[in-house]
Amino acid sequence: MKFTYLTIFLFMSILSCKKENNQIIEKQFDDIYTLIKEESIYNEHVNWTSIYLNVKDSIKAFNSLNDKYIAIEYVLSQLPDQHAFFLHPNDSIRFLSTKNKEIPKVHYKIIDKTIGYIKINGFAANDSLSKIYSSNIRKALLEIDQTSDLDGWILDVRNNQGGKVGTFALGISPLYSDSIIGYSKTNKLEYKPHKISKNSYHFGSAIINSISQKSTLSNSKAKIAILVNKKTASLAEFLALTLKSQKNTRIFGQKTTGFTTDLMTYQFVSGAEFGFSTSYMCDRDKKEQITGLIPDVTCSDGEEVNFAIKWIKNAI
């Protein structure tokens, strides 16, 4: 077969472009590796040099995006971070995607004539959908508040495995007694405040989301019972933690999951997503929560509501 100079030139150009593309992919991995290393709250608990060398030994050349994804997934798997995750483009479960996302219904009612009950389900989505869910939670709160002289509130976050920061707290924010509801502690020992002001949720210096509903309640000083179980996780745990330090608030149920960390999340154009823990959740006194929350009143499945009612009614 006879090659022309043009054919050889094109062949060499293709090889050069492929090599350059591989170098770009490898550089992208290196940047993400550095980010995880610098921001993870577990950065002092692992041998980063060993992790990096293992990646380079197993992936001699980054020939595809999938190589990059495998490398990132491996790095995350080496952290003692139960909250971390990696989703490949073809994974059916999505974290902050809006595709096929159905906003949960907020179930609420008056029980025992003078107690407002609200069921808050987990929901992870983008800003716009999270805002709608926060608004729906607030609407339920305001609807119940029309009943005068409530003895208490029951916030049910059993089986709630979390969502986008601020979503649940913004919805029930009229029940908070202070604007600063808690903190997040980074590996640099910095405390970022979680603050609710003028119907906006602030995390550090950033406004995460805001809604427009009424922000005052007639029954804001009534008792608050929070229902949790073994499947209560992440931002649902933070909701319970931030309310726990208030007067006339109790937690009922079983010890929670223990995903009491904030996630930094990223989504690639391909649809791949990953997240890892960058701070510990803390209460208003800056006391961090590393393991799951232990309820004030431990009770088995199905008994939480009855125990909460008895406490609100001063029966226990």
C-alpha positions in Angstrom: 0.0 0.0 0.0 1.4 3.4 -1.0 1.1 6.2 1.6 1.3 9.8 0.4 2.8 12.5 2.5 -0.7 13.9 3.1 -1.9 10.5 4.4 1.0 10.3 6.8 0.5 13.9 7.9 -3.2 13.2 8.6 -2.4 10.0 10.5 0.1 11.8 12.7 -2.3 14.6 13.3 -5.0 12.2 14.5 -2.5 10.6 16.9 -1.5 14.0 18.1 -5.1 15.1 18.7 -5.9 11.8 20.5 -2.8 12.2 22.7 -3.8 15.8 23.5 -7.3 14.7 24.3 -6.0 12.0 26.7 -3.9 14.6 28.4 -6.9 16.9 28.9 -8.9 14.0 30.5 -6.0 13.1 32.8 -5.6 16.8 33.7 -9.3 16.9 34.6 -8.9 13.9 36.9 -5.9 15.5 38.5 -7.9 18.7 39.2 -10.8 16.7 40.7 -8.4 14.6 42.8 -6.8 17.8 44.2 -10.2 19.2 45.0 -11.3 16.1 46.9 -8.0 16.0 48.7 -8.2 19.7 49.8 -11.9 19.9 50.7 -12.8 16.4 52.1 -13.3 16.4 55.9 -11.5 13.1 55.9 -8.4 14.4 54.3 -6.3 13.5 57.4 -7.6 10.0 57.5 -6.2 8.6 54.2 -2.9 8.1 52.4 -3.4 10.4 49.5 -0.1 9.5 47.8 -0.9 5.8 47.9 -4.4 6.5 46.4 -2.9 8.6 43.6 -0.2 6.0 42.7 -2.8 3.2 42.7 -4.9 5.2 40.1 -1.9 5.8 37.9 -0.8 2.1 38.2 -4.2 0.8 37.1 -4.9 3.5 34.5 -1.7 3.9 32.4 -3.4 6.3 30.0 -6.7 8.1 30.3 -8.2 7.1 26.9 -11.8 8.0 27.7 -14.2 9.8 30.0 -15.0 6.4 31.6 -11.4 6.1 32.7 -11.8 9.4 34.5 -15.0 8.3 36.1 -13.5 5.0 37.3 -10.6 6.9 38.8 -12.8 9.4 40.6 -15.0 6.6 41.9 -12.0 4.8 43.2 -10.7 7.9 45.1 -14.1 8.4 46.7 -14.2 4.7 47.7 -11.0 5.1 49.7 -12.5 7.8 51.9 -14.2 6.8 55.2 -17.1 8.8 53.8 -20.4 6.9 53.9 -22.1 10.0 52.4 -20.0 10.2 49.3 -21.4 8.9 46.0 -20.6 8.6 42.3 -23.3 8.1 39.6 -22.3 7.1 36.0 -24.1 8.7 33.1 -26.2 5.6 32.6 -27.3 5.2 36.2 -31.0 5.4 36.5 -30.9 7.3 39.9 -30.1 11.0 39.6 -29.3 13.4 42.4 -29.9 17.0 41.4 -31.3 16.3 37.9 -34.8 17.6 37.1 -35.6 14.8 34.6 -38.6 12.7 35.8 -38.5 14.5 39.2 -41.9 14.5 40.9 -42.2 16.9 43.8 -43.5 15.0 46.8 -46.9 15.8 48.2 -46.8 17.4 51.7 -49.3 15.4 53.8 -50.6 17.4 56.7 -53.6 17.3 59.1 -54.8 18.2 62.6 -54.6 15.3 65.0 -56.1 15.0 68.4 -57.9 18.3 67.7 -55.0 20.6 68.7 -51.8 19.2 67.1 -50.6 20.1 63.7 -48.9 17.2 61.8 -46.7 17.6 58.7 -45.0 14.8 56.8 -41.8 16.0 55.1 -40.4 13.6 52.5 -36.9 13.6 51.1 -36.4 15.5 47.9 -33.1 16.2 46.0 -33.5 18.5 43.0 -32.3 21.8 41.5 -33.0 25.3 42.9 -36.4 25.8 41.1 -37.9 22.5 42.1 -36.5 22.7 45.7 -38.1 26.2 45.9 -41.5 24.8 45.0 -41.2 22.1 47.6 -40.2 24.6 50.3 -43.2 26.7 49.3 -45.5 23.7 49.6 -44.2 22.9 53.1 -44.8 26.5 54.1 -48.4 26.4 52.7 -49.1 23.3 54.8 -47.7 25.1 57.9 -49.8 28.2 57.3 -52.9 26.1 56.6 -52.6 24.3 59.9 -51.8 27.6 61.7 -55.3 28.8 61.0 -56.4 26.5 63.8 -56.1 28.7 66.8 -54.4 27.6 70.1 -52.5 24.6 68.9 -50.8 22.6 71.6 -48.0 21.6 69.4 -46.5 20.5 66.1 -45.4 17.1 64.8 -42.8 17.2 62.1 -42.4 13.7 60.6 -39.0 13.2 58.8 -39.0 9.4 59.1 -37.6 7.8 56.0 -36.5 11.2 54.8 -33.0 10.7 53.3 -32.3 14.3 52.6 -32.2 16.8 49.7 -30.7 20.1 48.7 -29.5 22.3 51.5 -32.1 24.6 53.0 -35.1 23.0 51.3 -36.8 21.6 54.5 -35.7 24.3 56.9 -36.8 27.1 54.6 -40.3 25.6 54.5 -40.7 25.4 58.3 -38.6 28.5 59.1 -41.4 30.3 61.0 -40.9 27.6 63.7 -37.3 28.6 64.4 -36.7 30.9 67.3 -33.5 32.5 65.8 -32.3 33.4 62.4 -29.1 31.5 62.7 -30.2 27.8 62.9 -26.8 26.0 62.8 -23.4 25.8 61.3 -21.2 23.7 59.0 -17.6 23.0 60.1 -15.0 22.6 57.4 -11.7 20.7 57.6 -10.0 24.1 57.9 -12.0 24.6 61.2 -14.2 27.3 59.6 -17.8 27.6 60.6 -20.3 28.6 57.9 -23.6 29.8 59.3 -27.0 28.5 58.1 -29.3 31.5 58.4 -32.9 32.2 57.5 -33.7 35.9 56.9 -36.6 37.5 55.1 -37.7 34.2 53.7 -34.3 33.5 52.2 -31.9 30.7 53.2 -28.3 31.7 53.5 -25.4 29.3 53.7 -22.2 31.2 54.5 -22.3 34.4 52.4 -24.5 32.8 49.6 -28.3 32.9 49.3 -29.3 29.3 48.5 -33.0 29.9 47.9 -36.0 32.0 48.8 -39.8 31.9 48.8 -42.5 34.5 49.1 -45.1 33.1 51.6 -46.0 34.7 54.9 -43.3 34.1 57.5 -45.1 34.5 60.8 -47.3 32.0 62.7 -49.8 32.4 65.5 -48.7 29.2 67.0 -44.9 29.6 66.6 -44.3 29.0 70.3 -46.2 25.7 70.6 -44.3 22.5 71.4 -42.4 20.8 68.5 -42.1 17.0 68.3 -39.8 15.6 65.5 -40.2 12.0 64.4 -37.1 10.2 63.1 -36.0 6.6 62.4 -33.1 4.7 61.1 -33.7 5.9 57.6 -33.7 9.6 58.5 -30.5 11.0 56.9 -28.5 14.0 55.7 -30.5 17.2 55.6 -33.4 15.6 57.4 -31.0 14.9 60.3 -29.8 18.5 60.1 -33.4 19.7 60.4 -33.8 17.7 63.6 -30.4 18.8 64.9 -31.1 22.5 64.4 -34.5 22.4 66.1 -33.3 20.1 68.9 -31.6 23.0 70.8 -34.8 25.1 71.0 -37.0 25.1 74.1 -40.1 22.9 74.0 -38.7 20.6 71.3 -38.2 16.9 71.5 -37.1 14.1 69.1 -38.9 10.8 69.0 -38.0 7.5 67.4 -34.8 5.6 66.7 -31.2 6.7 66.1 -30.8 8.3 62.7 -28.5 7.1 59.8 -25.5 9.3 60.6 -25.0 11.0 57.3 -24.5 14.2 59.3 -22.2 15.9 56.8 -22.7 18.5 54.0 -22.0 17.3 50.5 -20.2 19.2 47.7 -21.8 17.9 44.5 -20.8 18.1 40.8 -22.5 17.2 37.6 -20.7 16.6 34.3 -22.2 17.4 30.9 -22.4 13.7 30.3 -24.8 13.3 33.2 -22.3 11.7 35.6 -22.5 13.1 39.1 -20.5 12.8 42.3 -20.5 14.2 45.8 -18.4 14.0 48.9 -18.5 15.4 52.5 -16.9 18.8 53.0 -18.1 19.8 56.4 -19.8 18.5 59.6 -23.2 19.6 60.6 -23.3 21.6 63.8 -26.0 23.0 66.0 -26.3 26.7 67.0 -23.7 26.2 69.7 -21.2 24.9 67.0 -21.3 21.4 68.5 -20.7 19.1 65.6 -22.7 16.0 64.9 -20.5 13.1 63.7 -22.8 10.1 64.3 -26.5 9.8 64.0 -28.9 11.7 66.3 -30.1 9.9 69.4 -33.8 10.7 70.1 -34.9 12.3 73.4 -37.5 9.5 73.6 -36.6 6.2 72.0 -39.6 4.2 70.7 -40.2 1.5 68.2 -41.7 1.8 64.7 -45.3 2.9 64.8 -45.2 4.3 68.4 -43.6 7.7 67.6 -46.8 9.6 67.0 -48.5 8.4 70.2 -45.5 9.2 72.3 -45.3 12.7 70.7 -48.9 13.3 71.4 -48.5 12.3 75.0 -45.5 14.6 75.4 -47.3 17.6 73.8 -50.4 16.9 76.0 -48.1 16.7 79.1 -49.0 13.1 79.6 -45.3 12.2 79.8 
